[in-house]
Amino acid sequence: MPVSSTDCVGATVSTETILWASEYRIASDGLPARESGDWAKEKLYYAERYMSIFNGAMHRKWPSRLYVDLLAGCGRNILRNSDDEFDGSPLRAAKLDHQFSEMLFVEHDAGLPVKAPIPNPNPKSLIFNVRLRWELC
């Protein structure tokens, strides 16, 4: 019997091996937020800085720029053992001054709601919410 999405976020094989797992808690807006360690805030800070620098420098040279987030989650994170909430990579990408022309968010848990609406989206941005269910063949 597969592990339910309340037990883990991930996939199972016939031997019930969990490929990956994330924990979620309900955030202040009533939606799930991914629990993260202290390192996540720093990692997301640098990812946002890189996206900002890249888009600021390249938006004129390459008017069409695609952002792909293969581990999008639901958009918000919450610090483990704390109530400190912060934006995840999808919301950080959507809030950039020079936004991507298109964004693709991939989340493997089909039951996980994505934070919506994205604040101040660029009207030229096309935002996909792709749900994949991973299984081994």
C-alpha positions in Angstrom: 0.0 0.0 0.0 1.5 3.4 -1.0 2.3 6.0 1.7 -0.3 8.7 1.7 0.5 12.4 1.1 -0.1 13.1 4.8 2.7 10.7 5.7 5.2 12.0 3.2 5.5 14.0 0.0 7.1 11.7 -2.5 6.6 8.4 -4.3 6.7 4.8 -3.4 7.7 1.7 -5.2 6.2 -1.8 -4.7 8.6 -2.3 -1.8 7.3 0.9 -0.1 10.6 2.7 -0.5 10.2 6.5 -0.1 12.2 8.3 -2.8 12.1 11.7 -1.0 10.0 13.4 1.7 9.2 16.9 2.9 7.2 17.9 5.9 4.5 20.6 5.7 2.7 22.7 8.4 -0.2 25.0 8.1 1.0 28.6 7.6 -0.7 31.8 8.8 -2.7 32.0 5.6 -4.3 28.6 6.3 -2.4 26.8 3.5 0.5 24.4 3.8 4.1 25.6 4.0 7.2 23.4 3.6 9.2 23.0 6.8 12.8 24.0 6.2 16.0 24.1 8.1 18.0 27.3 8.9 20.0 26.8 5.7 16.9 27.3 3.5 16.6 31.0 4.1 20.3 31.6 3.1 19.9 29.3 0.0 16.8 31.1 -1.1 18.4 34.5 -0.5 21.3 33.6 -2.9 18.9 32.1 -5.4 16.8 35.2 -5.4 19.9 37.5 -5.8 21.1 35.4 -8.7 17.7 35.5 -10.4 17.6 39.3 -9.9 21.1 39.9 -11.2 20.5 37.6 -14.2 17.1 39.1 -15.1 18.3 42.7 -14.6 21.3 42.2 -16.9 19.6 40.0 -19.6 16.0 41.2 -19.9 16.8 43.4 -22.9 19.2 41.0 -24.6 16.8 38.0 -24.1 13.2 39.3 -23.7 12.0 35.7 -23.4 13.4 34.0 -20.3 11.9 30.8 -18.8 12.2 30.0 -15.1 11.8 26.3 -14.3 11.4 25.2 -10.7 11.5 21.4 -10.4 11.0 21.4 -6.7 8.5 24.2 -6.4 6.5 23.1 -3.3 3.6 25.3 -2.4 5.4 28.6 -2.5 5.9 29.3 1.2 8.3 27.8 3.8 8.2 27.8 7.5 11.3 27.4 9.7 11.5 24.1 11.5 11.0 24.4 15.3 9.7 28.0 14.7 6.8 30.0 13.4 9.1 32.0 11.1 7.5 32.0 7.6 9.2 33.1 4.4 8.7 32.9 0.6 9.9 29.9 -1.3 11.5 30.0 -4.7 8.3 30.2 -6.8 7.1 33.4 -5.0 10.6 34.9 -5.0 10.8 34.4 -8.8 7.4 35.9 -9.3 8.2 39.0 -7.2 11.4 40.0 -9.1 11.6 43.6 -10.5 12.5 42.2 -13.9 10.4 39.0 -14.1 10.8 36.0 -16.2 8.6 36.0 -19.3 7.4 32.4 -18.4 7.6 30.3 -15.3 7.1 26.5 -15.0 6.6 25.2 -11.5 6.8 21.4 -11.1 5.5 19.7 -7.9 5.3 16.0 -7.5 2.6 15.9 -4.9 -0.7 16.2 -6.8 -2.6 17.1 -3.7 -0.5 20.0 -2.6 -2.1 23.4 -3.1 0.0 26.1 -4.7 -0.1 29.6 -3.1 -2.3 31.7 -5.3 -2.6 34.3 -6.6 1.0 35.1 -7.1 1.5 38.7 -5.8 1.9 41.4 -8.5 2.5 39.0 -11.4 3.9 40.4 -14.6 1.0 40.4 -17.1 3.3 38.9 -19.7 4.2 36.0 -17.4 2.6 32.6 -18.1 2.6 30.6 -14.9 2.1 26.8 -15.2 1.3 24.6 -12.2 2.4 21.1 -13.3 1.5 18.2 -11.2 3.6 15.0 -11.7 3.2 11.7 -10.0 6.6 9.9 -9.9 6.7 6.1 -10.1 9.5 3.8 -10.9 9.0 1.4 -13.9 
